[in-house]
Amino acid sequence: MAESNQPDIVIRKVKKGGHGGHHGGSWKVAYADFVTAMMAFFLLLWLLNATTQEQRTGISNYFAPGSVSKETSGTGGILGGMSPNPNGAMNSTSPVHVTIALPPVPGQTNPTESNPDSDDTDGGRDKVDQDKDHSGGQPTAHTEAAGETAPKTASLTEAQKKAIAAEEQEKAFKKAEQELRQAIQAVPELRALKDSLIIDRTPDGMRIQIVDQDKLSMFPLGSAQMYDYTRELLAQVAKAVELTKNKIAIEGHTDAHPYTTGANYGNWELSSDRANASRRALLDAGLPADRIARVVGKADTDPLFPKNPLDPRNRRISITLLQNTQG
């Protein structure tokens, strides 16, 4: 039998497709799912740490189903079970505003700071708490705006009460003085008497003096019958005095010229009669009678210009708005 020179044919079968063992790609998909789940888990932990209990409650209520069952809790149905909350899921009847305080990012501003008028219920409550901490537990303007009533302040001391009363009284005196000066300027017949009006302060109160000038007297010489312009000026004084509640004292003064008409009538009687005439003029102008505390005639014992007792300006009517402590 002859030998064959034809080479042997070897057939190798190669399996294509799929990589076994660690050379496969299915584990990558599982690892990616695991990493995603871990990232979501850590994000949840971060949110739980960055929010308050009230914010977490609001988030829970926001995502709660509106109506799952006719029952108020999770029990009682076909598939009902145990519920830790006897009231079940809370149904929200109004939209819930939730503000989550995120950590500040460099280069960005906090939106709650840039918008102070934002509707942040929890932020407003925290603000009230901070105000109470800084004010020693006393409500401030924020709490009053929320409908709370601030407690009454501690009772003032007697010195503080007197200081407040003195300040209010001085304001009333200044207002009366301003009204009187404006009234004189507004009446043409009284403008010439502006130099006859002297207003100053004394230990007794605010003093309004109507003084004689050279060639311009308030009364005829030696008489208690006043001129018409004097009566009009006293009417303006009465209007200014009515702006206050203080009692008044009226004093009549003369100069040092002796009264020679009779021995039974002198400067004492003349000054007293002029003071009473002024009192009647004030009453006729509408001043209540109970506002007058006293009417005194002092003759020439209290001159306005002591160095010149004959000066006509020593003849005057003095009307003093007394301090409230006097009567």
PyMOL commands that set and color helices and strands:
alter all, ss='L'
color gray80, all
select helices_A, chain A and resi 21-23+26-50+53-62+111-114+121-134+141-145+158-186+188-196+228-241+267-284+289-291+312-314
alter helices_A, ss='H'
color red, helices_A
select strands_A, chain A and resi 197-202+205-211+248-253+292-297+316-322
alter strands_A, ss='S'
color yellow, strands_A
deselect
rebuild
show_as cartoon
